Amino acid sequence: MSTQGKTGTAGELPGQLLRFVLVGVAATCAHYVVALMSASAFNLYAANLLGYTTAVAISYFGHQRYSFRLAPGAVSHRSQLPRFVLVSLSGLALSYLILALMKNQVGAPAWLSLAAAVGLVPVYTFLANKYCVFRAGAPEPGPQGKRD
């Protein structure tokens, strides 16, 4: 069932969360496999960037079409893709902030600091994607009134 660009009802939340986790696991696995396979041809940092880029693409399209089930008419790459990239990068920054706070301010061990970051950042990215990236409303028209 398509939400036609709506963020959905409370009854849809468990399904959205499950689909969000599944897309995230698929993107993480793809990141790892692509980076590992590319590491023999490129340096490790370039291979990781290639894997990360692959994961971002899988996440973007997976969350757009599967997690939040946007109908084709509700898709606007022009407005959604920049917001998605911003959420992705701000999630990375948030994870570093959580690590720094846990380690330097709280004095928590590495395992607990990582657990806090890994546990909290997906909550942020789910909410940001649901309400900011793939939010309700018609997509913004492209040039000359055409949709992206």
N, C-alpha and C positions, 0 to 999 in steps of 0.2 A: 504494500500500500504506500503510495507516495504522499509526502507531506506538502507537495506543491510549493515548496519554498518556505513553509511555516516551520517554526521551531518545535512544534508538536505539543501534545498534551502530557500531563504528568504520567498517564498510563503508558506512554511511549518511551519514557525515560529509561526503564530497565533494558529494553531492546536496543536503544541508542547506545547505552553504556557498553553492553556486550559487543555490539558491532564496532564501537570505537576501540575496544581492547583488541578485537580480532584484527582490525586494520593495523593497529599499532604493532602487534606481534609480527604480522606479515611484513611491515615496513622495516622493522628491526632486523628480521632474518635476511631480508633482501640487502640491507645495508651491509651486514656482516659478509654475506656470500659474495657480493659484488666487490667489496673492498679486498677480501681475501684473494679472490681470483685475479684482481687487478694488480695486486702487490708484486706479482712476478714481472709485470711489464712496466710498472711505475714505482716511484718511491712510495713509502707507506703513507705519507701525508696526502699525496695526490690520489692514491687508491682510496683512502678514507673519504676524501672529498667526493669522489665519484660515487662511492657507496652512500654517502649522506644525501647527495643530490637525487639518487635513485629512490631513497627512502622518503624524501620530501615529496617527490612526484607521486609515489604510491599512496602516501598519506593524504595528499591533496585530493586526488581523484577518488580514493577510497572513502574518505570522510564525506566528500561532497555527494557522491552517488550512493554509497552503501550505509555509512554510519547515520547520516542525517537524511538520506533518501530524497535529495532535491530532484524535482522534475526537470527535464531538459530546459523548459521555459524559465525556470528559476535560477539558471546558471549564468553567471556573469564573470568570466575570467578576469576582465578588466578591473572589477572591484574586489572580487573574492581572492584572487591570487596574491595581490600585494598584502592584503590583510592576513592571509594564511602565512605568508613568509614572515611577516612581522610577529605573529603569534609564535611561530616556530623559533625565531631568534630570541624573542623575549622569554620564551620558556627556557631556552639555553642559559640566558643571563640569570633568570630566576634560580635555576639549579645551582649556578655558581654562587649566587648570593646566599642561598640556603646553606650550602657547604661552608662558606666563609663564616656565617653567623653561628652555625652549629659548632664548628671547630674553634673559632677564635673567641666568640662571646660566651658560649655555653660550655666549651671544653669537652664536647662529646667525642667519643672515639670515631674513627673513620667509618666503621660499619653502620653506626647509628646516623651519622651525618649523611651518608649515601642513601640510607633507607628513607630518611626524611625527604631528601630531594627527589628520589625515585617515586615516593608515595604522593608527594604534594604537587609536583609539576604536572603530572597527567590530569589531576583535578582542575588545575588552572587551564590547561590547554583544551580540555573538554568543554569547560564553560565558555572560554573565549571563542572557540570554534562554533559552538552552538549558538551563542548570542551575538557574536560580533562578525565572524567570518561568513557563516552560512545562515544568517538571521532571516527572519521573515521579511517579506517585502519583495517587490518586483526588482529585477536586476536593472542596473543603470543602462540606458541605451548607449550604444556605440555611436560612431560618426553617422550623421544623416539619419538618426533614429533607429539604426539597425542594432540588434542585440549581438553581444559577443559570441 
